[in-house]
Amino acid sequence: MSRYKIAILDDYQDVAKSFADWSAIKELADIEIFDNHLHEENEIITRLMPFDIICVMRERTPLTASILKNLPHLKLVVSTGARNRSIDVEGAQKLGIEVQNTGYLGHGALELTWALLMALAKHIPQENAILRAGGWQHMVGNDLKGKTLGILGLGNLGSQVAAVAKAFDMDVIAWSENLTPEKALAGGARYVDKKTLFQEADYLTVHLVLSDRSKGIVDEADLALMKSTAYLINTSRGPLVDEKALINALQQHKIAGAALDVFDKEPLHANHPFRTLKNVLATPHIGFVTEDTYRLFFTDTVKILLKWLQENPKE
């Protein structure tokens, strides 16, 4: 009897097997796990062509209409998280490919935002490197108390960021296209216009959903408004910030620095300036890479697969 073939993509740390019990799935299908990422469309198609089911990590490998139509065996895509802009869901539906999603936990991005912000403020990476090299105090840390935190996007996550800022006695300001003074107050911030947000913020953190409208919402003109002592933090999506403009601002020290967990193209290529700029603290998109989140991702993936396989026995 033939068996379904399942591909698990972009398991960078090779941990999918350890966060869920796959034994029931292995009885019904063949599983292949890939821990390396492919960028080129033809390479992705060649890799995925044999598979009936593809399990994807949110917004890593794209499944565009042109890729999907070249996967003749594909019947099911399981994606981690409720929203994955890398999948052409409408294109999949037209091809008769089912798309299902796992649950999601949102606290990881909040925690990483503050980890990065505080690491910037206290120069933790630099001081740790100096200590390891045999040195001692080298830099003077910045304060959070009394400083202004600017939040670009005061939705659920932005409001949580604002709540933490209050614990540090920071002045919190916010702006987004649909934000009103009343909504800002309810979210724990003071409403300002976009220009004021960039002019007054000592730390500016980005928390918007990426869309055609929000892409590049932080541009060269916005960055030029920032204080030379200010920091930008982006744990949301790379394309929200004009990458070329940000690199220029950092290289010319127009702002003090940036902490980035997200990038225009991921994984970040080996020679990218963000890997070497001394005023950049960069992490490899780890906001949602937490034990609890991964446990939910892969446990839900197994549940979805088992139910689908039982309802769709291989002919």
Buried (B, 14 or more C-beta within 10 A) or exposed (E): EEEBBBBBBBBBEEBBEEBBEBEBBEEBBBBEBBEEBBEEEEEBBEBBEBBBBBBBBBBBBBBEEEBBBBBEEBBBBBBBBEEBEBBBBEBBEEBEBBBBBBEBBEBBBBBBBBBBBBBBBBBBEBBEEBEEEEEEEEEEEBEBEEBBBBBBBBBEBBBBBBBBBEEBEBBBBBBBEEBEEEBBEEBBBBBBEBEBBBBBBBBBBBBBBBEEEBBBBBEBEBBEBBBEEBBBBBBBBBBBBBBEBBBBBBEEEBBBBBBBBBBBEBBBEEEBBBEEBEBBBBBEBBBBBBEEBBBBBBBBBBBBBBEBBEEBEEE
